[in-house]
Every structure is written in C-alpha cells, then in structure tokens.
Amino acid sequence: MSFSRVQDSHHPQFLQIWKLLETAFHPGERRSLASLKQVVQEEQMHLLVWGESVQAVAVLWKFGEFDFLEYLAVDPSLRGQGLGTTLMQALLASLEKPFLLEVQPGTDAPNQARIRFYQRLGLHLNTHTYFQPPYQRGGETFPLQIMSAPQLLNGADFLAYTLLIKNKVYEQWYEA
C-alpha cells in the first residue's frame, strides 16, 4: 500500500482527511477547513492519504530546492503500531532534495520523543531560531524547530527555505 494524492475538496475521502487533521492538531497548529479546501488545489501541495479508510494523512509541499512536510497524522486507533515509521520511511525513500519539517522544542517528554523518532529516521535538529507563522492573519506565532534530511542546513539555506515556507505555505493562504 502507498500514499494516494487528493487534489480537490470533492474527493470522497476529503472530509475524513479533515476530521483526522482536526483530531491530530489543535486550531492554532492547522489551517481552517476553508483554507484546506483552497490549498488542496495548489500544484506544489500534495495532500497524501494512506489507506481506503484514511489511516494516515501527510501534507507535503514540493518546492524546487526542497520538500516540506506540513503535517503527518495517523489515525488515533493505529498509533504506536509502526505506521508513522513506515510512512516516514516511504516519504524519505524518495528523497532527492533536502526534506524539512517543523517540531516543537524538546521541552517535555512527548516533544523529546517526537524529536528522537525523527532522528532515528535520519533527520537532524537544526538549532537556528524559527517561529511557525500563524495560519490566520494576525494569529500567534509559535517557537518551533526545523528538522532536515539528509543533513543540517547552513544558515543561508535555513533562511531561504523558511522564508519560502512562510510565504507559500502560510501567508499566501490567509483568508481575506
């Protein structure tokens, strides 16, 4: 089994995908349903679903110089069974350019465990300062960290990549 791409909000699995994202991320950590309906049509955004019953979802942005994983969510009933590892290995296996994702700083045990999970898969924790832009205009930013594969990012690439993420993943999709 592999990921299949969903490219419009009329897809039969779209509302199941939304429900999983809504369950996995609190409102400040995810875009609105209206925004997701808009952004799913963007060529650079790949809304990927695993399984007929939406066992997992990944939102991957494919830019010219790097790929950015916005979300990875596994159905709560399937967590802890290795599906997240399988999915990340599948995404990383096709790695042809730098791969980035955001994580919360390792200030508590769950966040430390998540960082170790990604490190076991070959990602590196960058120490450059980063704040996740808000999903809504005027919203709150969050201090996060960027993990990358196959290696750490130098300062220039970090700045260029995170500026592109800010503009293309977040700010471009603010609702009017």
C-alpha positions, 0 to 999 in steps of 0.5 A: 500500500502507498500514499494516494494524492487528493487534489480537490475538496470533492474527493470522497475521502476529503472530509475524513482527511479533515476530521483526522487533521482536526483530531491530530492538531489543535486550531492554532497548529492547522489551517481552517477547513476553508483554507484546506479546501483552497490549498488542496488545489495548489500544484506544489501541495500534495495532500497524501492519504494512506489507506481506503479508510484514511489511516494516515494523512501527510501534507507535503509541499514540493518546492524546487530546492526542497520538500516540506512536510506540513503535517503527518497524522495517523489515525488515533486507533493505529498509533504506536503500531509502526505506521508513522515509521513506515510512512516516514520511511516511504516519504524519505525513500524518495528523497532527492532534495533536502526534506524539512519539517517543523517540531516543537522544542524538546521541552517535555517528554512527548516533544523529546520523543517526537524529536528522537523518532525523527532522528532515528529516521535520519533527520537532524535538529537544526538549532537556528531560531524559527517561529511557525507563522500563524495560519490566520492573519494576525494569529500567534506565532509559535517557537518551533524547530526545523528538522532536515534530511539528509543533513543540517542546513547552513544558515543561508539555506535555513533562511531561504527555505523558511522564508519560502515556507512562510510565504507559500505555505502560510501567508499566501493562504490567509483568508481575506 
